[in-house]
Amino acid sequence: MNYLLLIHHGSAPTLDNPEEWASLSEEEQRAIFADYQAITQTPGVTPGPRMQAPAMATTVRVHDGRTITTDGPYVEMKEALGGYLFFEADDLDAAIALAARIPAARLGGGVEIRPLA
């Protein structure tokens, strides 16, 4: 089964938020980088490219045939998508185990798992 893992950073410290990132010790920062690197090297994982900060997003809607654009993400910043990856696994339990290893899941965010059709 193929899964899409959507990484929602929530309040997790990220490089996109320098103040929060700086609040972490160098050891914590290195551990987070190492965790993400290990995840991308997990068999069956195809990482998505690094995304820009949610503030760089443009949201598009069409209302009455008119295209309307809004700066920033559609959802609240705390809920904004921070990244994604694809994972080929035997079952949902394997995808859950991988999601639990993603630093954002333990640092204030969450990981949404969706089976691909």
Secondary structure, 3 states (H helix, E strand, C coil): CEEEEEEECCCCCCCCCHHHHHCCCHHHHHHHHHHHHHHHCCCCEEECCCCCCHHHCEEEEEECCEEEEEECCCCCHHHCEEEEEEEECCCHHHHHHHHHHCHHHHCCCEEEEEECC
